[in-house]
Every structure is written in C-alpha cells, then in structure tokens.
Amino acid sequence: MKKDILTLRDLEASDFATLLDRAMELKSRHKKGVPERSLARKAIGLIFEKPSTRTRISFEAATIQLGGTPIFISSGDTQMARNEPIEDTARVLSRYLDGVAIRTYSQDMVERFAAFADIPVINALTDKYHPCQVLSDLMTVMEHKGRLEGLKIAWIGDGNNMAHSWINAAAILGFQLVLACPEGYSPDLEILKAAVQKNSAILLTHDPKEAVKDADVVNTDVWASMGQEDEQVRRRVVFAPFQVNTKLLSAAAKDAILMHCLPAHRGEEVTSDVLEGSRSVVWDQAENKLHMHKAILDVLIGQGRTLPESP
C-alpha cells in the first residue's frame, strides 16, 4: 500500500512532525556533506503541466541527492495531451516508476491519478492547493522561530492555493492564522469553514492592518497566479491596499519575519526594500523546498517509510 500527499488534510499532526524533523535532519546532513542513498535504484516521475523554477529543480535535485533518478515529463509530450485517460496513464506509470509528483491546474486530475496509481502521488501544485510549498514554509518558520505553537501567522493577498494550504495546516497544527484578502478574493469558504471547526483561531478579514498587527510571520504571494494573467491589470487596482511594504510591516511584531514563496513581483504585492530587508527569510524559504522535498520523497518512497498509508 502507499501514502499520497494530495492536500495537507492527508496528514496528521504527527506526520507534520515526522516530515519537519526529517527535513531538518537531511538539511544538516547535507551541510556536512553526508551522502544519502534512500532512493537508490528508484525512479521518480515529475509530471508538469505548469512551468516551474523552484519546484521542478528542487524535486529533481532532491531525487538525485537521495540517490534516485528523476524523470521530467511534460504533460504536452505524453498521450494525456491526446486525451488518453488519466486513469490509464496512472496505471501504466505505476509499472515504471516508484513515485510521481504532479504540478498541474486541476486538483481533480491529481486525485484521479492517485486513485488509480499504485505508487505514491505528490501534489507539487494545483490551482487549489500547494501542500509541499507550505510544508517547506513551516520548516522555515520552525528554523527562525523555534516553534509553531503560539505564533500568529498573517496571510496577505489572494485567497489562492497557498492560502488554502496554510488554512489546512493551521487546522491541524493549531497556530493562529489571520488572512487578509480583498472582498471577492477570499479563500474557498468550504475549505475555510471546515478548518475553523477544528481551529477557531483561523480568521478572515479584509483589513491587512488587522491581519499584520503583532504577527510573528507575514506571508504574501503574487496577486495574479498562473492562468490569471488576463486579470492582472484589474487585480493591481483591487490588491493595491494589500501591498506588504515598510508601513504595513511595522505593525507586525518587532521580530516578525517576512515570507514569500516566489517569484515575487517587486513593487506589487511586496516592495523591494522589504523583500531584500533584514526581516526577509525568502532565500531560506526557497532553499528549504529542496530539503522538504527530500524528506517527502524519503518518507513516502525511500527505504524508511513512516507515514500511515492512504485509505
């Protein structure tokens, strides 16, 4: 049997602890030059419908550093582009590969693939969720704050896939999460409602100052994600009051850190001085994708699988 990570709701609090601990350990070992071989003789497929810099390269490097072989698969070069059923592709690739990470538009596509695959399936991004990114972001918070419990984390901007995954993480781990989104751009209300039932410290506001006030972590993302390019001009107007700049950040805790999953549009969702400032941890955040992806691959597919199996 296998374990998938399709959303962070697939994980228990103990699973987060396992992945965070393993990522920290692998990062430390990497810095010391300790070789890893848990994916020796294993092949990991990377099916990417959306372009990527950090996610693709970090998954490829993670696989190589664990002794495995990554196989990049552009969906346009497969029979899926010619309407082969996803279910058929999943069953065939399960005979060839030891695991697969998928970066695509549709969450339904990832879930259908996982339902018919006999190998672990990892959501490397959909329009609805970005679980691996938030796992690496949580690792970054742990590095800089030493804990998650008792923190106030602010999300400023679009109620997008990143916001949804932060909501799911807060529901399971119990930290305070305040999301500030423009009216009409809030997160999916069903996702939010289900999370609030588990953690009443998850709040939604339309006031970025309220979200940032005394926050330990201030997090933002681009205003228009891939596939929303035709909305970019309108979003610039709507989201302008939600820019993370020096004035807004001054309302946060004195030792607050700034996070952004990148790529950043300087002068839009975040100003250059803030992104390059002393509170910014975005480069640690980007690096930690490598180490968290290694942990995910190691735990799900490597020699020491420890997460409970998917139903």
N, C-alpha and C positions, 0 to 999 in steps of 0.2 A: 504493500500500500504506500501511499505518498502523501505529502503535505504541500499545499499550494499557498501562495500569498497573493490573493486577488484584491483584497482590501485589508485594512488593519483590523477590521472586525473578525478576520480569520484568526486573530491572535488573542491569547490570554495575557494577563499581566506578567505571568512567569515566562511566557515566550518573549516578550519585550526584554525582560531581564537577561534571558539567555543570549539573545542577539546582541544586545548592547555590551554585555560582558565579553562576548566572543570578538566583537568588532574592536573593542579596546585592546584585547589581548593580541589580536592579529596586527593592529597598528603598532603596538610596542615591539612585537617580534620583527615586523618589517623594518622598523627603525634600527634594530640591532643586526639586521642582515640575516635573520634566521630563515632558511628556506622552508617552504610549505609544499606538501605533496598530497593533500587530501583529495584532489581531483585528478590524480594521476590516471591516465588512460581513459579519462571521461571527456565527452564532447558536449558542449553547451551551445544550444541554438539561440541566436538573437534575432527575432523576427521584428523588424522595424518598418512600420508604415509611416511614422512621423520622423523627420530628421532630428538629429541629436548631436551634441558635442560631448557633454559630461557623462550622460547616461550610457551612451554606447562605449566610449573609451574606457570608462571606469569598469563596466561589466567585462569588456574584453581583457583589460589589464588584470582584473580580479581573477578571472579564469586562468590566465597564463601564470600569475603569481602563485596560484594554488596547484599548478602542475597540470592543468587541463588544457583543452583546445577549444577556443571559441569559434563558432561558425556564424558569420554575419549573413543574414537572409533578408534582403529587401523584398517586401511583400509583392512589389511590382514585378519581380523576377520569378515568382512562383506561379503555380497553377491556380492559386487563390485569386490572382488577378484575372484569371479566365473563368471565374465562377466555379472552381472546384469547391465543394462543400467544406467548410471549416472542420466539420467532424471527420471527414476523410483525411485531411491533412494532419490533423492531430493524431490519428491512429497510425498513420504511416511514419510520422516523425518520431513517435514513441518507440518505433523499432530501430531508429538510427541514433537517437540522442539520449543523453542521461538527464537532461533538464532543458527548459526553454524559458527565456524572458521575452515578453512581448510588449512593444511600445506601439500603440495604435489609437484610433479615435474612439472606438466603441467598447464600452465595458462589457456589453453583451457578447462581443466577439471573443474576448478573453475568457469569459465564463463558459461559453460554449466549447472553446478549445480545451479548457481544463476538464470539462465534464467527460470528454472522450479521450483524453490523454492518459497514458499510464505512467507518465513521468511528472515530476514537479513542475508547475507552471507559476511563473513570477510576473506580476503586473509591473512593467517598467514604465508605465504611464498610460492612462486613458483620459478622455475628456472628463471623466467623473472622479477619478482617484489617482493619487500619486504616492502609493504607500512606501516605496523604497526611499524616496526623497525625504519623507517625514521621519523615517527611521534614522537616516543619517543626520537629519537635523536634530533629532532628540539626542543623538550621540554628541553632537556639538554643544548642545545645552549642558549636558552632563559634564563635559570636559571643562566648560567655563564656569558653571555654577555649582557643580558637585552634587546636584540633586535635581529632581523634577517636582517632588512634593513641596507644596507651599509656594510655588512660583506663580506669578501672574504673567501669562504669555499673551501678547496682543497681536492680532492679525489685522493688517490694514490694507484695504483694497477690494479686489474682486472675490466674490463667493465662489471660487473655482475649485478645480480638482485638488489643489493644495489645501484650500480651506476645508474641504470635505475630509481629507485625510487627517488634518490637525484636529478636527472635531471628533473623528473616530478615536484618535489617540487619547484625547482628553477624557472621553467617555470611559475608557478602560483604565487609564492611569490616574485619573482623579485630580489633575492640576487645574488651576483656573485658566480659562481661555476666554478672552473677550474679542469678538470680531467686529470690526467697524467697516461696513460696506455701504455704498450709496444705495438709496432706495431703488428697487428694481434690479439690483445686482447682488442680492443676498444669497447665501448658500441654499441648497435644496432643503426645503422645510421638513421633509420627511426624515432626511438624514439628521438634521438639527434636532427635531423633536425626539427621535429615538435616543440620541446622545444625552439630551437634557434629562431624560427619565433616569439615566444612570449617574449623571453628574450635573447637579443644579448650578455648578459654578461655570458652566458654559453659557455665555451671554452674547446676544447680538444687539448692536447699536448702529446708528447711522452717524454717530459723532466720533471722529477719530481721536479727539482730545480725551474723551471719556475712556476709550479703549487703552490709550497710551498712559494715562495717569498712573504713576507709581509702578508701571510694568517692569518686570525683570528682563523680558525679552520682547523686542519689537521686530515683527516679521512682515515682509511685504513681497509682492510679486508684480510682474508686468500687468498692465491694465488690459491688454488685449492678447490673448493666448493664440497659439496656432489654430487656424481655422476661423479666427475672428478679425482678420485683417480689414475686412470691409467695414468694421465697426470702429476702427481705430480713431478716426477724427472725432466722432461723437463721444467716444469714451474719454478722450483727452479733456473734453469740457466737463463731463459729468464727474470724473475722478479727480479733477484738479485740487479740490479741497482735501483730498486724501494723500497728497504727496508727503512722504516722510522726509522732512527737512530739519534743520537745526532747531527751529522754533518748536516743531511738534515733538522732536526727540527730547527736548529739555523738560517736558512734562513727565518723562519716564523716571524710574529710579536712577540715582546717580551712577550706579554701576551697571546700568542696563546694557545689553548687547543688541546689536543690530544684525538681522539675518535677512538674506535674500538668496533664493535658490538659483538665480542667474539663468539666462542672460538678463542683465539689467539695462534699462533704458534711462541713462543718466539725464536728469532734468525733467523726467516724467514722474514715475512712481517714487523715485528717490533722487536726491540731489547728489552730485559728485562728491562734495565735501563730506557728506555723511557716509557715503559708501566707502570712501577712502579714509575715513576718520578713525580715531582710536577705539571707538566702540564697535566698529565693524568686525565681524568674525566670518565674513563671507568666504574667505580663502580657506580657512579651516573647514568650513561647511562644505565647500566643493571637494576638498581632499577627502573628507570623511565618507563621501559616496564610494570611493574605492574600498575603504576598509569595511564599511557596512555591507557592500555588495559581496565582498569576500566572506563575511560572516554568514550572509543569507545562503550563498552557494555552499559553503562548508557545512552548515547545519542541515540544510534541506537535501543536499545531494552528495556531500562528502562522506568520508568514512565514519563520521561520528554523528549521525542524525539523531537529534534530541527532541525536536518538536513533535507533539502528538499528531497523528495522522488526520487528514481531512476526512469528513464523513463520506 
